[in-house]
Amino acid sequence: MTTIPYRFEQTASAAEVVERWSGLVAGEESGDEVSVAGRVMLSRPQGKLAFSQLRDSSGAVQLFAADGVTRDFDAFRKLHLGDWIGASGEVVRTRRGELSVKVSDWVLLAEARHGFGDKWRGVTDVETRFRQREVDLWANPGSRDALLLRSRLVRRTRERLWDLGFVEVETPILHPIPGGAHARPFVTHFRALDMDVYLRIAPELYLKRLVIGGLEKVFEIGRLFRNEGLSPRHNPEFTSLELYQAYADYRDIMALVEELVSGLALDVLGTTSITYQGRPLDLAPPWRRATMAELVSEATGHDVSVHTPRETLEKWARDADVELEPAWGPGKLMLELYEKTAEGDLWDPIFVYDYPKDVSPLARAHREDPLLAERFEAVVAGRELANAFSELIDPDEQLARFEAQAAALEAGDEEAMRVDTDYVRALEHGLPPTGGLGIGIDRLAMLFADASHIREVISFPMMRPEPPERPEPPAA
């Protein structure tokens, strides 16, 4: 039985070997010894010689083994694809010009008892790729690239916000009342206090309480949970950036968003001119700005606004194949018309602003039209990327909107909010004019990674349960 060591001293990564000794010519020996470690991903035994590709997190390098030079050569040439090994030897370039580590000694670090798919095509089965992500990451380098890109994106988001003077905070994940967004929550039970609690659907109300407490620029990057379906754009747990800035309104936040997203594109991709799903897309500011009413009017050919009579909006909605609900008012009808007729065709970055107030329970009423709210969504490639408000700061109006939401909940709207008296009490201490923002990190990563499905940029996306194994039929 092979004894697996407790550690291995790695002196160079595969990428370091390739970079440092790139100047060797065919047949040249460096005289320098290194110790490398990783998985064996290709193996070509050739009589008294054996060639393997060793891959680690930085890249790949060839291992060159020879009978009489490599310790336990016979065992080396029988290694399985996927086995982890550590190998030591001189860096050389073979006569055929391949930079290699000429193995003098090696050790098995972990045995791979399962394969990694076809060595040329990787793993292509979707179920295997995302249910066994550890296999996918080795078999398909593009999967690893997407997750590394996401890591760089999150890091640079933090750094850019720190540079702008934002303070990073953490707020509760277990909430006594679900709030901060329209969504159906996950619920669990806290035995110590004998009470139900909810996985957070948004950190918004806690973050604004911190602004009330004097933290004038705050942000949080964290996991949110919504008990909803799976789709190419939705996973029940996902990552969001939320930030709040005192003394700002939604127009200030528009400027922040276009500068942040375009800056992140430069940081992560080196350009703001990208291709997404085969179509060019330029993220450089300034982005187009258009009201929801303007976009619905363009899409339908009608002069649509929140002041349009309800019966007229109903007719236009039916003409657009919107499934109507009796309780919808003009604002909700206009929103449904927008989502049905306009949103999906918005390819270039755009700020869609001035939403109906009745579908924006946490946004401040518009300074010029009481039926609208100072809210925008940033839409890129037909998808919502960000949602932002001039925040509602009046505690009396906030309570009234919470009560309207609670009535909708009683009427059967499972996504409606509850009355959060703690938050209303906090508002009574005074929230200054504040701009707030939420950006979906997963969707931004999809855009930068040119991914069509959200699961490509999530380490372990939610999967349907595996069907039970069917028993073998009895022998005849």
MOGI-V938490 format. One record per backbone hydrogen bond with DSSP energy under -1.0 kcal/mol. CO is the residue of the C=O (numbers start at 0). NH is the residue of the N-H. If there is no record, write none. Layout:
((CO/NH) (CO/NH))
This chain:
((12/16) (13/17) (14/18) (15/19) (16/20) (20/23) (24/27) (27/92) (31/90) (33/88) (34/10) (34/11) (35/86) (37/84) (38/54) (39/81) (41/52) (43/50) (45/48) (47/66) (48/45) (49/64) (50/43) (51/62) (52/40) (53/60) (54/38) (58/55) (60/53) (61/100) (62/51) (63/102) (64/49) (65/68) (65/69) (71/75) (72/76) (75/78) (79/82) (82/39) (83/108) (83/109) (84/37) (85/106) (86/35) (87/103) (87/104) (88/33) (89/101) (90/29) (91/99) (92/26) (93/96) (97/93) (99/91) (100/63) (103/70) (104/87) (106/85) (109/83) (117/121) (124/128) (125/129) (126/130) (127/131) (131/134) (131/135) (132/136) (134/138) (135/139) (139/142) (139/143) (140/144) (141/145) (142/146) (143/147) (144/148) (145/149) (146/150) (147/151) (148/152) (149/153) (150/154) (151/155) (152/156) (153/157) (154/158) (155/159) (156/160) (157/161) (158/162) (159/163) (160/165) (161/164) (166/218) (172/199) (174/197) (183/226) (185/198) (187/196) (189/194) (194/189) (196/187) (197/174) (199/224) (202/206) (203/207) (204/208) (205/209) (206/210) (207/211) (208/212) (209/214) (210/213) (213/215) (215/245) (216/166) (217/243) (218/168) (219/241) (221/239) (223/237) (225/227) (231/453) (233/230) (235/225) (237/223) (238/440) (239/221) (240/438) (241/219) (242/436) (243/217) (244/247) (244/434) (248/252) (249/253) (250/254) (251/255) (252/256) (253/257) (254/258) (255/259) (256/260) (257/261) (258/262) (259/263) (260/264) (261/265) (262/266) (263/267) (264/268) (264/269) (271/282) (273/280) (275/278) (278/275) (280/273) (287/350) (289/352) (290/294) (291/295) (292/296) (293/297) (294/298) (295/299) (296/300) (301/303) (304/307) (308/312) (309/313) (310/314) (311/315) (312/316) (313/317) (314/318) (315/319) (316/321) (317/320) (324/327) (328/332) (329/333) (330/334) (331/335) (332/336) (333/337) (334/338) (335/339) (336/340) (337/341) (337/342) (341/344) (342/345) (344/346) (345/381) (346/380) (348/287) (349/378) (350/289) (351/376) (352/291) (354/372) (355/358) (356/359) (359/362) (361/391) (363/373) (368/371) (370/356) (371/365) (372/374) (373/389) (374/353) (375/387) (376/351) (377/384) (377/385) (378/349) (379/382) (382/379) (384/439) (385/377) (386/437) (387/375) (388/435) (389/363) (393/397) (394/398) (395/399) (396/400) (397/401) (398/402) (399/403) (400/404) (401/405) (402/406) (403/407) (404/408) (405/409) (406/410) (407/412) (408/411) (411/413) (412/415) (414/182) (419/423) (420/424) (421/425) (422/426) (423/427) (425/428) (426/429) (432/246) (433/390) (434/244) (435/388) (436/242) (437/386) (438/240) (439/443) (440/444) (441/445) (442/446) (443/447) (444/448) (445/450) (452/455) (453/456))
